[in-house]
Amino acid sequence: MRYLLLLRQLLPLGSRILAAVIGGYALTALVTLALSLALPWVGVGQAESVLASTIASFLIYAVVIMGVFHARSALRAWTGLLLLAIPCGLIIGASSVSAVL
Amino acid sequence: MRASFRQSMALVHTWGGLLVGWLLYFIFLTGTIGYVHHEIDRWMKPEQPMASSTPTASTLLPKALDRLAREAGAVQNWYIFLPTASRSGEFSVGWRVWPTGDRRLGKFTRQSLDPSTGEAFSGTIRETGGGHTLYAMHYRLHYMPYDWAIRIVGICTMFMLVAIISGVIVHRRLFRDFFTFRPGKGHRSWLDGHNLLGVSALPFHLMITWSGLIFFMFTYNPFAVDALFPKGETRDRFYAETSGQVKISPGVKAPTAEMVSLEIVLTSFEERWGGGEIALVRIESPGRANSQIHFYARQSGIRRVATTLSFDGVTGDFLSAGPTAGTAAGRFEQVMLGLHEGLFAGPFLRFLYVLAGLSGTAMIATGLLLWSKKRNAKLAENEPARFGRAAVDVLNLGTIIGLPVGVAAYFWANRLLPIGMGNRAAWEVHVMFLTWGLTYIYAIWRPRDRAWIELCGFAAAAYGLLPVLSALTTDRGLIGSILDKDWIFVGFDLSTLAAALFFGLVVCVIRRGRKPPDVRRVTDASTASRNKAVSRR
């Protein structure tokens, strides 16, 4: 019984840490790529976009990690990460479609 | 219940900080040493004569080329490091042989030469890792493959970035607390000290952490660059466009050919060189048809970028000059990396760099100590600390004091290991880590308060006696160095004395604090009440 209780406490914490470290890293990677693809639409050079987004990505990762730990629950943290990933996915999808066309 | 943003950040700051604090302490301390690694290099080779007058590049270059042709031959490339390249005035040649098997790079050899003659040193110079080995540990650790090390350090650095940002958020009254210091108030004083150290050099800490990540950004976050500029020619174009510098790729084996004479290249070089001192000459595929000669100037500004001129090694034709302006993000990167390395800094600014680095190191140390002070304060009198806290206490002492003791042992080993011994440089490092490891055992073995006092005392002695040891084993005693105006040696000796003084002060502070003020107050109060009781009677 006690172990079950302990597990119920530890599971959300473990999930949150996973969301921050792994989920946050995946989201940061997506944001970096999406920014690198989107910045040229407003006239920034392609190489410049990649460099600027990669330099900024560490600050983005830090903010994402802090956001995950502030979320009301681990589930909400994961949902937030997924919601933010959607526009990034759309940008990446749109530019790969336009690259094919 | 929903915690306030400040509360959740306090948890992130406390636990994230504890998890990587010890490694961060190692990274900050060895990194700080990096700001004087040329000077330490110099101190660790006491046989090297004091550079009296350094001949110009045009007299040193032919001698270096002769030596390379004799010792290295037609290898992949040759390097000539001129005395202007480093603050220690080291003059050396190096070469890389062709890679064999599936190795990416061939073996690299470097030879120090006497800058006043351009020839090999007359006596033996002791083999040493120097300050360079010590400084390299802050990003590539030791006893570990490079690719693992930079990733582990990267993860710690990312923690540091989160700790800094969350620390600022936790810190409700950033400005007011900065002027608050309450000594002798238990963990409150430690918190004040931690805040003071953290806030006073906050811009430095933020810069050093972020730029540390930027150094290896395409290893840590390769996704965008891999997708849009795959490795190879496209990647080289990416670097050229953003940094304004052409990436010089190692030469390939072409048929042999006669090299152009140095005079012709130097004449053409003088016409184009905009000034500044040459720091490095790099010759790709010497003695082959595709040979190239590249001249690099010493970095003159904050930007981590060097003026270069390139010539064809066979015809002597001018090939290219760099750098171009680069892009805004490229210049931002170069400024950040330049600020991180601080190569542009003169003596005073370098001193400030060391202070800022030490304040970061101390900030991490006080943060780690604060973690246990806060928890031990809640413990009832005589209640033994639980295993977790006891482990933190041992790790704190063994790292915070043990590492400086290990570094001192590294310097002692440099003076005491036999000059001709095999793998001498490697053994200097082994001595450092063995000594450091022993301090953890000592921390486990002795009662906590005793262990702190004894190890700090030991550190004070180890640093305080270094100038004595140096004077006994070499002819570079402190007084002699002052008379010779050899400021690098004087500076080193004075720095170790300052370190000894610091550890001595820590011993005094701990000894004074052994009787906690709270206990004294309680005794006073109880005596007073007893007196009252007596007088009433």
Boltz contact constraints between the chains, C-beta under 6 A:
constraints:
  - contact:
      token1: [A, 29]
      token2: [B, 223]
      max_distance: 6.0
  - contact:
      token1: [A, 32]
      token2: [B, 221]
      max_distance: 6.0
  - contact:
      token1: [A, 32]
      token2: [B, 223]
      max_distance: 6.0
  - contact:
      token1: [A, 32]
      token2: [B, 224]
      max_distance: 6.0
  - contact:
      token1: [A, 33]
      token2: [B, 223]
      max_distance: 6.0
  - contact:
      token1: [A, 33]
      token2: [B, 224]
      max_distance: 6.0
  - contact:
      token1: [A, 33]
      token2: [B, 227]
      max_distance: 6.0
  - contact:
      token1: [A, 36]
      token2: [B, 224]
      max_distance: 6.0
  - contact:
      token1: [A, 47]
      token2: [B, 238]
      max_distance: 6.0
  - contact:
      token1: [A, 47]
      token2: [B, 241]
      max_distance: 6.0
  - contact:
      token1: [A, 47]
      token2: [B, 242]
      max_distance: 6.0
  - contact:
      token1: [A, 48]
      token2: [B, 327]
      max_distance: 6.0
  - contact:
      token1: [A, 48]
      token2: [B, 329]
      max_distance: 6.0
  - contact:
      token1: [A, 50]
      token2: [B, 224]
      max_distance: 6.0
  - contact:
      token1: [A, 50]
      token2: [B, 225]
      max_distance: 6.0
  - contact:
      token1: [A, 50]
      token2: [B, 228]
      max_distance: 6.0
  - contact:
      token1: [A, 51]
      token2: [B, 242]
      max_distance: 6.0
  - contact:
      token1: [A, 51]
      token2: [B, 329]
      max_distance: 6.0
  - contact:
      token1: [A, 52]
      token2: [B, 329]
      max_distance: 6.0
  - contact:
      token1: [A, 53]
      token2: [B, 224]
      max_distance: 6.0
  - contact:
      token1: [A, 54]
      token2: [B, 217]
      max_distance: 6.0
  - contact:
      token1: [A, 54]
      token2: [B, 221]
      max_distance: 6.0
  - contact:
      token1: [A, 54]
      token2: [B, 224]
      max_distance: 6.0
  - contact:
      token1: [A, 55]
      token2: [B, 214]
      max_distance: 6.0
  - contact:
      token1: [A, 57]
      token2: [B, 221]
      max_distance: 6.0
  - contact:
      token1: [A, 58]
      token2: [B, 213]
      max_distance: 6.0
  - contact:
      token1: [A, 62]
      token2: [B, 161]
      max_distance: 6.0
  - contact:
      token1: [A, 62]
      token2: [B, 162]
      max_distance: 6.0
  - contact:
      token1: [A, 62]
      token2: [B, 165]
      max_distance: 6.0
  - contact:
      token1: [A, 65]
      token2: [B, 162]
      max_distance: 6.0
  - contact:
      token1: [A, 66]
      token2: [B, 166]
      max_distance: 6.0
  - contact:
      token1: [A, 69]
      token2: [B, 8]
      max_distance: 6.0
  - contact:
      token1: [A, 69]
      token2: [B, 12]
      max_distance: 6.0
  - contact:
      token1: [A, 70]
      token2: [B, 5]
      max_distance: 6.0
  - contact:
      token1: [A, 70]
      token2: [B, 8]
      max_distance: 6.0
  - contact:
      token1: [A, 72]
      token2: [B, 2]
      max_distance: 6.0
